[in-house]
Amino acid sequence: MRNLFGQDVGHGRHQSYSTKPIPAPASRKPDTLEVPDLLYIRMPRSPAHCPYTSLARSTLDLPVRPQELNDYNPPVKSKLLRQTGGRPRIRLIDFRSLKDYLNSLLDGNRLKKGSNTRKREAMPTNYD
């Protein structure tokens, strides 16, 4: 038997057709996102978020940069990389220190021990 191009395609038992299903390639999806063991990460540019923590630049700035809100003693270690030629400095964040800080934060549903939570005082009922 010949095909449209005049080539011999074989007969009956010589044909290489199969009815066996072809297995689909196994798609390998990790259960958890694997973050490489980094020493330092760069502070993301302004509208962008950190690719490893998904935190915005302004959120990362609070625990990293010495400022009044953290009593000028930031809980996350960082270094400033100075460049020549008047270019802006690059803030490098110690990734292990950042992970430790984020893991030490409490969930939003729990209160800190010894927090200053006062009960509301009842309003006076006599208006004389």
C-alpha positions in Angstrom: 0.0 0.0 0.0 1.3 3.5 -0.9 0.5 6.8 0.7 -0.3 10.1 -1.1 3.4 10.7 -1.7 3.9 7.3 -3.3 5.8 5.8 -0.4 5.4 2.3 0.6 3.6 2.1 4.1 3.6 -1.6 4.7 0.8 -4.1 5.1 -1.1 -5.5 8.1 1.4 -6.9 10.5 4.2 -4.6 9.5 2.3 -1.4 10.4 3.6 0.3 13.6 0.2 1.6 14.9 -0.6 1.1 18.5 -3.7 1.4 20.6 -1.8 1.7 23.9 -2.3 5.0 25.6 0.6 7.3 25.7 1.4 8.4 29.3 1.4 12.1 29.9 4.6 13.5 31.2 4.6 13.9 34.9 4.3 17.6 35.9 6.4 18.2 38.9 4.9 20.8 41.2 6.7 21.4 44.5 4.5 21.3 47.6 6.2 24.3 49.0 8.2 27.2 47.5 11.9 26.5 47.9 13.8 29.6 48.8 17.5 29.4 48.3 19.7 29.9 51.3 20.7 33.5 50.6 23.1 35.7 52.6 21.8 39.0 51.5 18.9 40.3 49.5 18.5 43.7 47.9 15.9 46.2 49.1 13.4 46.2 46.2 12.7 49.3 44.1 9.7 51.4 45.0 6.6 49.9 43.6 8.0 46.4 43.5 7.7 43.8 46.2 10.4 41.5 47.6 10.5 38.3 45.5 11.2 36.1 48.5 8.8 37.6 51.2 6.3 39.5 49.0 6.7 42.5 51.3 6.6 46.0 49.9 9.6 48.2 50.2 7.9 50.5 52.8 7.1 47.4 54.9 10.7 46.2 54.7 12.0 49.6 55.5 10.5 49.7 59.0 12.5 46.8 60.6 15.6 47.4 58.5 16.5 51.1 58.6 17.4 52.9 61.8 14.5 55.3 62.5 12.4 56.7 65.3 9.8 53.9 65.1 12.4 51.3 66.1 14.3 53.5 68.5 17.1 53.8 66.0 17.9 50.1 66.7 16.6 48.0 63.8 15.8 44.4 64.6 16.9 43.2 61.1 20.6 43.5 60.2 21.5 45.3 56.9 24.5 46.8 55.2 24.9 49.8 52.9 26.9 49.1 49.8 28.6 52.3 48.7 29.2 52.9 45.0 31.6 55.2 43.3 30.6 58.0 41.1 27.9 59.6 43.2 25.4 56.7 42.6 22.9 55.9 45.3 23.9 53.4 48.0 22.4 49.9 47.9 20.8 48.5 51.1 21.5 44.8 51.5 19.4 43.0 54.0 20.7 40.0 56.0 18.2 37.4 54.8 18.6 35.1 57.9 18.0 38.0 60.2 14.9 39.0 58.2 13.5 35.4 58.4 14.2 35.3 62.1 12.4 38.6 62.6 9.4 37.5 60.6 9.2 34.2 62.4 9.3 36.0 65.8 6.2 38.1 65.0 3.0 37.1 66.6 -0.1 36.2 64.6 -2.6 39.0 64.3 -5.1 37.2 66.5 -2.9 37.0 69.6 -1.9 39.8 72.0 1.6 40.2 73.3 2.2 39.1 76.9 2.1 42.1 79.2 0.6 44.4 76.6 -1.0 47.5 78.0 -4.6 46.7 77.4 -6.9 48.7 79.6 -10.6 48.0 80.0 -12.9 50.8 79.0 -14.3 52.7 81.9 -18.0 53.0 82.0 -19.4 56.4 81.2 -20.9 58.3 84.1 -24.7 58.1 84.1 -25.4 61.3 86.1 -25.1 64.5 84.0 -25.6 67.1 86.8 
